[in-house]
Amino acid sequence: MAKITQELIIETAEALIERTEKSEVTLSQIADELSITHAALYKHFKNKQELWAAVSKSWFNRMISEQIKIDTSNLATPRDVLHDWLWSFVNAKKRAYNENPKMFALNTQYVDSNPLVLRDVLWDSYQIIDGFMDYQDPHLERAEAILSAFAVFSLPSFKESWNSPDYQDRFERIWSLIKQGL
């Protein structure tokens, strides 16, 4: 029997979502899959919300954050780096939606209906933006505002518009609106 860890529980939850094609996997299903009691899950996560936040953050990091690759060698300014990073970010989110709708649905149903969890999931992205721009903002408010300006490209409620032919043009128009205020 494998040692039960937070990571194994998260992986099991994701596998169940994939296998059942439903984002409404129960804690009892996860426990059964791991051959443990429902109560044993609470040794690793204080409640159901903490587990779903961890599942969502794990998926977000793997499917979005880790997919962002930009070559900064040809970019002259932090603003150029930010532009390309944001473009990669919104495309990673779009790709995740198109390639894995079941896990995307979990993100939609849980994370986006819980603003504090959403902020936690996006915290690393805020830190990246803050680093590019050298804001040195301990609360990351400027980075959060920048990413918020692109909500139409990252919040699942807008997903139906992500495959529109004017997707990049819309991104560039929003970029043009905010770039002077960076």
For each residue, the residues with C-beta under 8 A, 3 or more apart:
1: 35
2: 8
3: 8
4: 8 9 34 36 40 43 44
5: 8 9 44
6: 9 10 44 45 54
7: 10 11
8: 2 3 4 5 11 12 34
9: 4 5 6 12 13 30 34 41 44 45 51
10: 6 7 13 14 51 54 55 58
11: 7 8 14 15
12: 8 9 15 16 30 33 34
13: 9 10 16 17 25 30 51 55
14: 10 11 17 18 55 58 59 103
15: 11 12 18 19 33
16: 12 13 19 20 25 29 30 33
17: 13 14 20 21 22 23 25 102 103 106
18: 14 15 21 102 103
19: 15 16
20: 16 17 25 29
21: 17 18 102
22: 17 25 102
23: 17 102 103 105 106 109 110
24:
25: 13 16 17 20 22 29 30
26: 29 30
27: 30 31 38 41 48 51
28: 31 32 38
29: 16 20 25 26 32 33
30: 9 12 13 16 25 26 27 33 34 41 51
31: 27 28 34 36 37 38 40 41
32: 28 29 35
33: 12 15 16 29 30
34: 4 8 9 12 30 31
35: 1 32
36: 4 31 40 41
37: 31 40 41
38: 27 28 31 41
39: 42
40: 4 31 36 37 43
41: 9 27 30 31 36 37 38 44 45 51
42: 39 45 46 47
43: 4 40
44: 4 5 6 9 41 51
45: 6 9 41 42 48 50 51 54
46: 42 50
47: 42 50 51
48: 27 45 51 52
49: 52 53 114 117
50: 45 46 47 53 54
51: 9 10 13 27 30 41 44 45 47 48 54 55
52: 48 49 55 56 106 110 117
53: 49 50 56 57 110 111 114 117 120 121
54: 6 10 45 50 51 57 58
55: 10 13 14 51 52 58 59 106
56: 52 53 59 60 106 107 110 111 117 121
57: 53 54 60 61 120 121
58: 10 14 54 55 61 62
59: 14 55 56 62 63 103 106 107
60: 56 57 63 64 65 107 111 121
61: 57 58 64 65 66 124
62: 58 59 65 66
63: 59 60 66 67 92 95 96 99 100 103
64: 60 61 67 68 89 92 93 96
65: 60 61 62 68 92 124 125
66: 61 62 63
67: 63 64 88 92 95 96
68: 64 65 85 88 89 92
69: 88
70: 75 81 84 85 88
71: 74 75
72: 75 81 84
73:
74: 71
75: 70 71 72 80 81 84
76: 80
77: 80 81
78: 81 82 132 133 134
79: 82 83 133 179 182
80: 75 76 77 83 84
81: 70 72 75 77 78 84 85 132
82: 78 79 85 86 129 132 133 146 182
83: 79 80 86 87 175 179
84: 70 72 75 80 81 87 88
85: 68 70 81 82 88 89 128 129 132
86: 82 83 89 90 146 147 150 171 175
87: 83 84 90 91 171
88: 67 68 69 70 84 85 91 92
89: 64 68 85 86 92 93 125 147 150 154
90: 86 87 93 94 150 153 154 171
91: 87 88 94 95
92: 63 64 65 67 68 88 89 95 96
93: 64 89 90 96 97 153 154 162
94: 90 91 97 98 153 162 163 167
95: 63 67 91 92 98 99
96: 63 64 67 92 93 99 100 103 104
97: 93 94 100 101 104 156 159 162
98: 94 95 101 162 163
99: 63 95 96
100: 63 96 97 103 104
101: 97 98 104 105
102: 17 18 21 22 23 105 106
103: 14 17 18 23 59 63 96 100 106 107
104: 96 97 100 101 107 108 156 159
105: 23 101 102 108 109
106: 17 23 52 55 56 59 102 103 109 110 111
107: 56 59 60 103 104 110 111 112 156
108: 104 105 111 112 156 157 159
109: 23 105 106 112 113
110: 23 52 53 56 106 107 113 114 117
111: 53 56 60 106 107 108 114 117 118 121
112: 107 108 109 118 155 156 157
113: 109 110
114: 49 53 110 111 117 118
115: 118 119
116: 119 120
117: 49 52 53 56 110 111 114 120 121
118: 111 112 114 115 121 122
119: 115 116 122 123 144
120: 53 57 116 117 123
121: 53 56 57 60 111 117 118
122: 118 119 125 126 144 147
123: 119 120 126 127 140
124: 61 65 127 128
125: 65 89 122 128 129 143 147
126: 122 123 129 130 140 143 144 147
127: 123 124 130 131 140 143
128: 85 124 125 131 132 143
129: 82 85 125 126 132 133 140 142 143 146 147
130: 126 127 133 134 135 136 137 140 142 143
131: 127 128 134
132: 78 81 82 85 128 129
133: 78 79 82 129 130 142 143 182
134: 78 130 131
135: 130 142 143
136: 130
137: 130 140 141 142 143
138:
139:
140: 123 126 127 129 130 137 143 144
141: 137 144 145
142: 129 130 133 135 137 145 146
143: 125 126 127 128 129 130 133 135 137 140 146 147
144: 119 122 126 140 141 147 148
145: 141 142 148 149
146: 82 86 129 142 143 149 150 178 182
147: 86 89 122 125 126 129 143 144 150 151 154
148: 144 145 151
149: 145 146 174 177 178
150: 86 89 90 146 147 153 154 171 174
151: 147 148 154 155 158
152: 155 158 161 170 174
153: 90 93 94 150 158 162 167 170 171 174
154: 89 90 93 147 150 151 158
155: 112 151 152 158
156: 97 104 107 108 112 159
157: 108 112
158: 151 152 153 154 155 161 162
159: 97 104 108 156 162
160:
161: 152 158 164 167
162: 93 94 97 98 153 158 159 167
163: 94 98 167
164: 161 167 170
165:
166: 169 170
167: 94 153 161 162 163 164 170 171
168: 171 172
169: 166 172 173
170: 152 153 164 166 167 173 174
171: 86 87 90 150 153 167 168 174 175
172: 168 169 175 176
173: 169 170 176 177
174: 149 150 152 153 170 171 177 178
175: 83 86 171 172 178 179
176: 172 173 179
177: 149 173 174
178: 146 149 174 175 181 182
179: 79 83 175 176 182
180:
181: 178
182: 79 82 133 146 178 179
